[in-house]
Amino acid sequence: MRCFLHADDCGLTRGITESILACLDAGALASTSVMMGGAYAKEALAALGQRPSAAAGVHLNLLEGAPVSPAASLPELAGKDGLFRHGLMSLAAMIRTLNKRRKQRLLSEARTEFSAQIDLFRGLLPGVPLRLDGHLHIHALPELRGVVRELLREYPVTYVRVPYEPYHSSPAPLLLQVAGGLRRGLLAFWSSGLREMLDETGVPHNRFLAGAFASGSLTLPRLRASLEAINRTATPDDCVEIMVHPGGLAPGEEAPHLKSAYRNFYLSEGRNTERALLLSPELRELLGGSLVAPAACCRAEAV
């Protein structure tokens, strides 16, 4: 199998952005995706423009911070404070329960906002191959699959993440075992339909994702357990994206645009642990010859 390391949430806060850039410069990290409505998105894009060897993409987002589109044009998605109003599961439930008219309006708003995020990325990083994933994997949400399909028809997308991580036991406390297991199972369910759509459209994607179970608290033993499970069914040509979340808030950074429900995630010590992991020689030793450039680690499945 072939692996590459990818960091989510670049541009969301100053602390996250600086941490990811430091890891791109000094470690095995080779790829990141930018949250285009994040407080430091433009600074992140400017810095990535000076790092042509780093793969960059759009971290599609309808859940946190501010939209790229005018908030007033997104009444179903954004509140009067100009920030996204929904969490992941509440948005999924809302789409299912709205009447037909409001559902179509919400999906239209999602399409408009995703396009605005992609257009901003392409405008500020012209010529950079377009790679897509989603905040909390929102791009894999079954209720948004039609919206994502339209994006794939309109834009020259070179890669989309499939958030599938095989079941495995992992050295983790009970709370993480439960939460991580539920998250992994839900993403595996979502991944099936997303993979099928990507194969139909010929868009390259990974086969496996490592780091979904221990999202934000990935350690070397937890990564090793995930890769061992993947290796049991992987072929030499299979692409494995290893997802990481290094850094959180910089000293003195308040980040009022963050949802209170997610704030503890950005403040957790696990994110500093992930940064240390990315900079460690032990990580390179674990991955060995399987670590390749992101562009060499994706394919389109034949259908």
C-alpha positions in Angstrom: 0.0 0.0 0.0 1.0 3.6 -0.6 0.5 6.3 2.1 0.5 10.0 2.4 -0.1 12.3 5.4 -2.7 15.0 5.2 -3.7 17.7 7.8 -7.2 19.1 8.0 -8.5 22.5 9.1 -5.7 24.7 7.7 -6.8 28.4 7.9 -9.4 27.8 10.7 -7.3 29.4 13.4 -3.8 30.9 13.6 -2.6 28.1 15.8 -3.7 25.4 13.5 -2.4 27.2 10.4 1.1 27.8 11.9 1.3 24.2 13.2 0.5 22.7 9.8 2.9 25.0 8.0 5.7 24.0 10.4 4.9 20.4 9.8 4.9 20.8 6.1 8.3 22.4 6.3 10.0 20.0 8.7 8.2 16.7 8.8 6.7 14.0 6.7 3.4 15.9 6.2 2.9 16.6 2.5 -0.7 17.7 2.1 -3.4 19.9 3.7 -6.8 21.2 3.0 -7.9 24.8 3.7 -11.2 25.8 5.4 -11.9 28.7 3.1 -14.1 30.6 5.6 -11.6 30.3 8.4 -10.1 33.3 10.1 -6.7 32.6 8.6 -7.6 31.1 5.3 -6.1 33.8 3.1 -2.9 33.8 5.1 -2.8 30.0 4.8 -3.3 30.2 1.0 -0.5 32.8 0.7 1.9 30.6 2.6 0.9 27.5 0.6 1.5 29.4 -2.6 5.2 29.6 -1.4 5.3 25.9 -0.9 4.7 24.4 -4.3 5.8 20.9 -3.2 2.8 20.7 -0.7 -0.5 19.4 -2.0 -3.4 21.7 -1.1 -7.1 21.4 -1.4 -10.5 22.6 -0.1 -11.9 21.5 3.2 -15.5 21.8 2.3 -17.5 23.3 5.2 -21.1 24.1 6.2 -20.6 23.6 9.9 -18.2 26.0 11.5 -17.0 29.6 11.2 -18.2 31.9 8.5 -19.4 31.1 5.0 -17.5 32.5 2.0 -20.9 33.6 0.5 -22.8 36.5 2.1 -24.4 35.0 5.2 -27.7 36.7 4.3 -27.9 34.7 1.1 -27.8 31.4 3.1 -30.8 31.7 5.5 -31.0 27.9 6.0 -27.3 27.5 6.8 -26.1 30.6 8.5 -27.5 32.6 11.5 -27.8 36.3 12.1 -24.4 36.3 13.6 -23.0 35.5 10.2 -21.8 32.0 11.2 -22.9 28.6 10.2 -25.7 27.5 12.5 -25.8 23.7 12.3 -23.7 20.8 13.6 -23.2 17.7 11.4 -25.9 15.5 12.7 -28.4 18.3 13.2 -27.9 19.3 9.6 -28.3 15.7 8.4 -31.5 15.4 10.4 -32.8 18.8 9.2 -32.3 17.8 5.5 -34.3 14.7 6.1 -37.3 16.4 7.8 -37.7 19.6 5.9 -40.6 20.0 3.5 -39.7 19.7 -0.2 -39.4 23.4 -0.8 -37.1 24.2 2.1 -35.0 21.1 1.5 -34.4 22.2 -2.1 -33.5 25.7 -0.8 -31.0 24.3 1.7 -29.4 22.0 -0.9 -29.2 25.0 -3.3 -27.5 27.0 -0.6 -25.0 24.2 0.1 -24.2 24.1 -3.6 -23.7 27.8 -3.8 -21.4 27.9 -0.7 -19.3 24.9 -1.8 -18.8 26.5 -5.2 -17.9 29.8 -3.5 -15.3 28.0 -1.4 -13.8 26.2 -4.5 -13.8 29.4 -6.6 -12.0 31.3 -3.9 -9.4 28.6 -3.6 -8.8 28.4 -7.3 -8.6 32.2 -7.5 -6.0 32.5 -4.8 -4.0 29.4 -5.8 -4.4 29.3 -9.6 -3.1 26.2 -11.3 -3.0 24.1 -8.1 -4.7 20.7 -8.7 -8.1 20.7 -6.9 -8.4 18.2 -4.1 -11.5 17.9 -1.9 -12.4 16.6 1.5 -14.9 17.9 4.1 -15.0 19.3 7.7 -16.2 16.4 9.8 -16.4 14.6 6.5 -19.5 16.5 5.4 -18.7 15.9 1.8 -19.6 12.2 2.5 -23.0 13.0 4.0 -25.5 10.9 1.9 -28.0 13.8 1.9 -25.4 16.0 0.1 -24.3 13.4 -2.4 -26.2 15.0 -5.3 -24.6 18.4 -4.5 -21.1 16.8 -4.5 -21.9 15.0 -7.8 -22.7 18.4 -9.4 -19.4 19.8 -8.2 -17.5 16.9 -9.7 -19.2 17.6 -13.0 -18.3 21.3 -13.0 -14.8 21.4 -11.5 -11.6 19.6 -12.5 -11.3 17.7 -9.2 -8.2 15.5 -9.0 -8.9 13.7 -5.7 -11.7 13.2 -3.2 -11.2 11.6 0.3 -13.2 8.5 1.1 -13.3 8.3 4.9 -13.2 4.5 5.2 -11.2 3.0 8.0 -11.5 -0.7 8.7 -12.6 -2.0 12.1 -9.7 -2.7 14.4 -8.9 -2.7 18.1 -6.8 0.2 19.2 -4.9 1.1 22.4 -7.2 3.8 23.7 -9.3 4.6 26.8 -12.9 3.5 26.9 -14.4 6.8 26.0 -12.4 7.0 22.8 -13.1 3.4 22.1 -16.8 4.1 22.1 -16.8 7.5 20.4 -14.1 6.5 17.8 -15.9 3.2 17.1 -19.2 4.9 16.5 -17.6 7.5 14.2 -15.7 4.9 12.3 -18.8 2.8 11.7 -20.9 5.8 10.5 -18.1 6.9 8.1 -17.8 3.4 6.8 -21.5 3.5 6.0 -21.2 6.8 4.3 -18.1 5.8 2.4 -19.8 3.1 0.4 -22.1 5.4 -1.5 -19.4 8.1 -1.9 -16.9 5.6 -3.3 -19.5 4.3 -5.8 -20.2 7.8 -7.0 -16.5 8.6 -7.4 -16.0 5.4 -9.4 -18.9 6.2 -11.6 -17.5 9.7 -12.3 -13.9 8.6 -12.7 -12.6 10.8 -9.9 -9.5 9.6 -8.1 -9.8 8.7 -4.4 -8.1 6.8 -1.6 -9.2 3.3 -0.7 -8.5 3.7 3.0 -8.3 6.4 5.6 -6.2 6.0 8.8 -7.0 8.4 11.7 -10.8 8.5 11.7 -11.1 6.4 14.8 -8.5 8.4 16.8 -9.3 11.8 15.1 -7.4 14.5 17.0 -5.7 12.0 19.3 -3.6 9.9 16.9 -0.5 8.3 18.4 2.1 6.0 16.9 0.5 2.9 18.5 -2.9 3.9 17.3 -1.7 4.6 13.8 0.2 1.3 13.8 -3.0 -0.6 14.8 -5.0 1.1 12.0 -2.3 0.4 9.3 -2.1 -3.2 10.4 -5.9 -3.6 9.9 -5.6 -1.9 6.5 -2.7 -4.0 5.4 -4.8 -7.2 5.9 -6.9 -6.4 2.8 -4.9 -3.8 1.0 -3.0 -4.4 -2.3 0.4 -2.8 -3.1 -1.4 -0.2 -5.3 -4.0 0.9 -2.7 -3.9 4.5 -1.5 -4.1 5.2 2.2 -4.6 8.7 3.4 -3.4 9.3 7.0 -5.5 12.1 8.4 -4.0 14.3 11.2 -5.0 17.5 13.1 -1.9 19.2 14.4 -2.2 22.3 16.6 -5.1 24.2 18.0 -5.2 27.8 19.3 -2.1 30.0 19.5 -1.3 31.6 22.8 -3.8 34.4 23.4 -6.0 33.4 20.4 -9.7 33.6 21.3 -11.2 32.4 18.0 -14.8 33.5 18.6 -15.9 31.9 15.3 -15.4 28.4 16.7 -18.5 26.5 17.9 -18.5 25.9 21.6 -19.3 22.3 21.0 -16.1 21.8 19.1 -13.8 24.1 21.1 -12.5 21.4 23.4 -11.4 19.5 20.4 -9.1 22.3 19.3 -7.8 22.8 22.9 -7.1 19.1 23.5 -3.6 18.0 24.2 -4.0 15.3 21.6 -3.5 17.9 18.9 -0.1 18.8 20.2 0.6 15.0 20.4 -0.3 14.8 16.7 2.1 17.6 15.8 4.9 15.8 17.7 4.0 12.6 15.9 4.3 14.3 12.5 7.8 15.6 13.4 9.1 12.4 14.9 11.6 10.1 13.2 9.5 7.1 14.5 6.7 8.0 12.1 9.0 7.8 9.1 10.4 4.6 10.4 6.9 3.1 10.7 5.8 4.2 7.2 9.1 3.4 5.6 8.9 3.0 1.8 5.1 3.2 1.8 5.2 7.0 2.2 4.8 8.7 -1.1 3.8 12.1 -2.5 0.0 12.6 -2.5 -0.1 12.9 -6.4 1.4 9.3 -6.6 -1.2 7.9 -4.2 -4.6 8.2 -5.8 -6.4 6.5 -8.6 -9.7 6.3 -10.4 -11.4 2.9 -10.1 -12.5 1.2 -13.4 -16.3 0.6 -13.6 
